[in-house]
Amino acid sequence: MATFAVNGGARLAGTATITGAKNSALKLMAAALLAEGTSTIHAVPEIADVAIMSEVLRRLGCEVELDYQLEAGAALEPGMGSARIRVPQRLGTETDYDLVRRMRAAICVLGPLLARCGRATVPLPGGDNIGSRGLDLHVAGLSRLGADIRNEHGFLIASADALVGATVWLDFPSVGATENLLMAGVLAKGTTVIDNAAREPEIVDLVSMLVAMGAKIDGAGTSTLEIVGVDGLQPVEHTTVPDRVVAGTLAYGAVMTRGDVHIRNGRTHHLDVPLGKLVDAGAEVTSTEVGFRVVMDRRPTAVDIVTLPYPGFPTDLQPMAVGLAAVSEGASMITENVFEARFMFVNELIRLGADVRVDGHHVVVRGHERLSSAPVEAHDIRAGAGLVLAGLVADGRTEVSGGQHIIRGYPDFASQLRALGADVTLEPTTEA
């Protein structure tokens, strides 16, 4: 348990370096299960979820070494490292409830275990409390490939004598379902087609690693993926794509605090819509040789935002959008179309003096020049980061409890903000 203590009033300015993406690294680690031998994944963020995934793989029989030590001349930056995963010939097929309940991404071992071993037992996952995120699309898709999957005593129990390629239509472009189907399909017999597939950069990153392992996949970055099954894959070295959500978080923080932040390793083409909204709000966003720079010299102008699957505005940046609206000039409407409970954090933002009204999957925000400090609580990773940013534009000291959620997704967030001039510390929470 931890609390972020934020003293407001600072203007974010300086350079921040973005690590590899949490939402990619965890799935790349699961993909290593598809090939016997040692795979090495570089630019892995130093976050709690990577440690949890490492333990998930260890309990399946893998040896996992996380190395965050920087060597002389190393290209890695503080907060990122490498994961070396040695996968045995014979894997375990059951994951532990005590781990999977803490992190939803652990469900992504289902596809690789089915493909390699023909069976898997995976607890129904936990993770952030942001709404219902059922596994129906995972189950329906894998069943189309020939898997028999049943839900017993809180576990998904899956088996298949042999996975066989098929055409799968996803009712929603689910990232998790697309990933599980990709990792199952690469070793299935015949051709698998995923229609209405997710298009996120993290999906493209996973495809890149799978192709390097010997998979045959076409259509990365489009809504149709075609996978021709192969007999086996080989271990690889792969570098994780930069984390667009962390880059976007810092970009929104720069605009909220009227700052000037150079975001190294940030990729503007992964953030076209959210950066475009910052430009509409009055910011200057320019590409550099190694990333992009965000400069804001006045109070932001209110903008409306609608979250959608990629390439639309990412739901993971919605709390930052609401925080920006809270200090903008005018009124904004934010519409959430991905996770119905993303607005749970709004009551905490109201405690900071924000003028926010919720109406179903819309919120209307009327901006104030500044917010007022108060104790608030983070209930998920992204809402927690958004509350920390809100604390930067509040008067006095804001304490964001539930900091353990934030450190699941943001490597050394407090230090990163301090390097940009903020007064933020991560403090242990003492129980009464």
Secondary structure by P-SEA (a helix, b strand, c coil): cbbbbbbcccccbbbbbbccccccaaaaaaaccccccbbbbccccccaaaaaaaaaaaaabbbbbbbccccccccccccbbbbbbbbcccccccccccccccccccccaaaaaaacccccccccccccccccccaaaaaaaaaaabbbbbbccccbbbbbcbbbbbbbbbccccaaaaaaaaaaacccccbbbbccccccaaaaaaaaaaaaaccccccccccbbbbbbccbbbbbbbbbcccaaaaaaaaaaaaaacbbbbbccccccccaaaaaaaaaabbbbbbccccbbbbbccccccbbbbbbccccccccaaaaaaaaaaaccbbbbbbbccccccccaaaaaaaacccccccccbbbbbbccbbbbbbbbbccaaaaaaaaaaaaacccbbbbccaaaaaacccaaaaaaaaaccbbbbbbbbcc
